[in-house]
Amino acid sequence: MRKKKETISRPKQLRVKLVRSVIGYPEDQRATVRGLGLRRLNDEVIRADTPEIRGMIKKVALLVKVEYLEG
C-alpha cells in the first residue's frame, strides 16, 4: 500500500508593501517594484503566491515587507 504524500500548505496570497524608497537602486530593481504594482512608499498590493511573484519579491527583498495571507 502506498502512503499519500503530505503536502505543505502554502499561503494562497501575499500582501506586499513597499517600505523603502527605490531612489538610488538599479533600474532593474525599480522595474521589479513597478512590476509588483507598487508605485510609492507604503503602497500595498495583494498578489497570488506564485513562483514568479516569489522571485520578484526575492529580488527586491530589501525594499519590501511581505505578509502571508490564507484564503
C-alpha positions in Angstrom: 0.0 0.0 0.0 1.3 3.4 -0.9 1.3 6.2 1.5 -0.1 9.6 0.5 2.5 12.3 0.3 1.9 15.1 2.8 1.8 18.4 1.1 2.9 21.5 2.9 0.1 24.1 2.7 1.4 27.3 1.2 -0.3 30.6 1.7 -2.6 31.4 -1.3 -1.9 35.2 -1.3 0.9 37.6 -0.3 0.5 41.2 0.8 3.5 43.1 -0.4 4.3 46.6 1.0 7.0 49.0 -0.3 8.8 50.1 2.9 12.0 51.7 1.4 12.4 54.1 -1.5 13.7 52.9 -4.8 15.9 56.1 -5.2 19.5 55.1 -5.7 18.7 51.5 -6.6 19.4 50.0 -10.0 16.9 50.3 -12.8 16.1 46.6 -12.9 15.1 46.7 -9.2 12.9 49.8 -9.8 11.3 47.9 -12.7 10.6 44.9 -10.5 8.9 47.1 -7.8 6.8 48.6 -10.6 6.1 45.1 -11.9 4.7 44.1 -8.5 2.3 47.1 -8.8 4.0 49.3 -6.2 4.2 53.0 -7.0 5.1 54.9 -3.9 6.3 54.4 -0.4 3.8 52.5 1.9 1.8 51.2 -1.1 0.4 47.7 -0.5 -0.8 45.2 -3.1 -2.1 41.6 -2.7 -0.6 39.1 -5.2 -1.1 35.4 -5.8 1.5 33.2 -4.3 3.3 32.0 -7.4 7.0 31.2 -8.1 7.2 34.3 -10.4 6.0 36.7 -7.7 8.2 35.0 -5.1 11.2 35.6 -7.4 10.3 39.2 -7.8 10.0 39.6 -4.1 13.3 37.9 -3.5 15.0 40.3 -5.9 13.7 43.4 -4.0 13.5 41.9 -0.5 15.5 44.8 0.9 12.7 47.2 -0.2 9.5 45.4 0.6 7.7 43.7 3.5 5.7 40.6 2.9 2.8 39.2 4.9 1.3 35.8 4.1 -2.5 35.6 3.8 -4.6 32.5 4.0 -7.6 32.2 1.7 
